[in-house]
Amino acid sequence: MKFSRRDWLRSASLAGGFALLSGTNSFASLTEEEIKKFNPRPLNTPVRLGSNENPYGPSQKVRKAMQDGFDLGCRYPWAYNSELQKMIAEREGVTPDHIVLVAGSTEGLKVAGITFAGPGDEIISGLPTFLSMMTYAEIWGASINWVPLDKDLNYDLPEIEKRVSQKTKLVFLCNPNNPTGKLLPANQVLDFCETVSKKTMVFSDEAYCDYIEDKNYPSMVKLVKEGKNVIVSKTLSKVYGLAGIRLGYMVARPDIAKKLSDRVVANTNIMAIEAGKAAWKDDEFYQFSLKKNLECRKLIEKTLDELKLTYLPSQANFVFFHANRDVKELASQMAAKGIIVGRPFPPLNDWCRVSTGTVEEVQMFNAALREILS
């Protein structure tokens, strides 16, 4: 979609100016030093708030590590994986043979789905949720037993547990869930995963775990350490700002990890490994990302409160709100103003997911939403 200078100026005025057209710093909310260190994405149209990307990164430290790693670009990456595996394993409190590196956590989801559920088998999952595992497994002959979210738009864990049968080869959880952003109660999800893992494999997608505000909230890695039939997936795409680099990992009991590793198709590469090692050490960027995400999430929630629109309490880098209209209609209206929001998530077709962007991007979204609903 192309925009004229008049369209661009109009979008800028909706956002209240923000020094968008004044001087070299388009990000009035950041210092020059922050811009250099944390690399905000360029402020231009369309403003992409539909894919839950971190609007910052790769950080200055990560970019330098990738540049320094170019001399290794002629090498296969296998010999260089171990250092990153050790770093991840140490933080997760497991040995390196528990860690499976993949080119983005989506690859891990797909690999797990086809490893444990083949033709005639089933995967049980809530709906709506992140679909990559299930849609890929269906291609290879597995069936999906969809369980609608409950009245509070949480995973209906009792119903999922009730449906587990001999046919069930894997149960999928996304926690916090995408698209709702909601987090399951800690004790409830721990009890559920421990109980169900005695009957079948449990997959816990924890792509958004870094955004959880309760620092004592348990990862299901706790159950992996206890030897349960549990696989945990995490990613460096979100808070580390590496969505385009493609680096994620799974944590599982060593025999399960070996089975998954043998089936990985999209392996990591040298640049991703160097990026991951640098990102893992860059606590300054990590904390900055969390701080800016919370700031922008609160800006979105404030506008939704003013517009009297219902939204769910998010523990992620997006907000899911009740738009009171077909989200395709709203998305089209937002696109006309140069802003992209999330796709429909059936059956919640009148709910909209909007990602947190930079402060300037979020204020442009807020202004456009007010104008559309006025």
Secondary structure, DSSP 8 states (H G I E B T S, - for coil): ----HHHHHHHHHHTT-TTTTSSS---TTS-HHHHHHH-B----SSEE-SS---SB-S-HHHHHHHHHGGGGTTS-GGGGHHHHHHHHHHHHTS-GGGEEEESSHHHHHHHHHHHH--TT-EEEEEESS--HHHHHHHHTT-EEEEEE--TTSS--HHHHHHH--TTEEEEEEESS-TTT-----HHHHHHHHHHHTTTSEEEEE-TTGGG-S-TT---THHHHHTT-SEEEEEESSSTT--TTT--EEEE--HHHHHHHHTT--S---HHHHHHHHHHHH-HHHHHHHHHHHHHHHHHHHHHHHHTT--B---SSSEEEEE-SS-HHHHHHHHHHTTEE----BTTBTTEEEEE---HHHHHHHHHHHHHHH-
